[in-house]
Amino acid sequence: MFMKIDPNTMRAPEISEKHTLSILVDNEPGVLARVIGLFSGRGYNIDSLTVSETQHDKQVSRITIVTTGSPMVIEQIKSQLDRLVPVHRVADLTVSGSPIERELALIKVRGRGEDRREALLVAEAFRARVVDTTLESFVFELTGKPEKIEQFIELLQPLGIVEVARTGVAAISRGSEGL
């Protein structure tokens, strides 16, 4: 196996990796904006973002971010997040083992006749729930790994997807240790 060298830099290109970061922060105004500002200010992309208060009595929220970058960029992101004042802890769930990741999606599909039956068969195969139905459309609810949701959407695309709403990834590490 040969690796191409970039003639401009005379270095091998760095491999991009997807990482799931879990960040415990103070639940106060402006914290999310500061975390997101760190990403946008340095040109880092966020593939998925979820935020929710997790410890009401301690006023702590958990931010889960899925991002992609070289190992050096991921380390830089973690280091910069660690330095933000309202941040209590940053954990790279990808490094600590394969995390349990789930996402919720609501998918509205237009359907009549044979397309309607086909959409129901696909939904049954993926264990998606029908949460709303009319004579001309369905709304399916599907929870699972992001890849599963992508496959479901891909199969329903030719049948007439009207709208898709996704929550973003919620993730937790395996084992007995917590964040």
Residue, then its C-alpha position, 0 to 999 in steps of 0.5 A: m500500500f502506497m501513500k501519496i505525498d502532497p507535493n506542495t507540503m512534502r507531507a502525507p495527508e492526514i486522515s480524517e476521523k469522526h469523533t463523538l465528544s461529550i462536554l459537561v458545562d454550566n447550564e447558563p446563558g451563553v455557554l452553548a454560544r461560546v462552545i459553538g463559537l470555538f468551532s466556527g471561529r477555527g473553521y471546524n465543522i459540527d456534524s451533529l449537536t445535542v444539548s440538554e440539562t442532565q443534572h438539574d440540582k447542579q445546573v449542569s448540561r451535557i453537550t454532545i458533538v460529533t465532529t470530523g478532523s485529523p487526530m491533531v485537529i481533534e486533540q486541538i478541539k478537546s484542548q481548547l474546549d477544556r480551557l473554556v471557563p464554563v466547561h467541567r469536563v470533556a470526554d472523547l467517547t470515540v477514544s474511550g471505546s465504541p460509544i452507544e449512539r442513538e438518534l431520533a428522526l421524524i420522516k414525513v412521506r407522501g404516499r398513495g396506492e402502491d407507494r403507500r404500501e411500500a413505505l409501510l413495508v420499509a417502516e416495518a423492516f426498520r421498526a419505525r413507528v407510524v406517529d401520524t397518518t392522513l390519506e396522503s401521508f405518513v409521519f414515521e418515528l425511527t430511533g437508532k444509529p445514524e447509519k440506520i436512519e440514513q439507510f431508512i431515508e435513502l430507501l424512502q426517498p423514491l417514495g416521496i419524502v416531504e420532510v425530515a427532522r432529526t435530533g442529532v446524536a445522543a451518546i454515552s460510553r460503555g461500561s460502569e464509568g460515567l462522565 
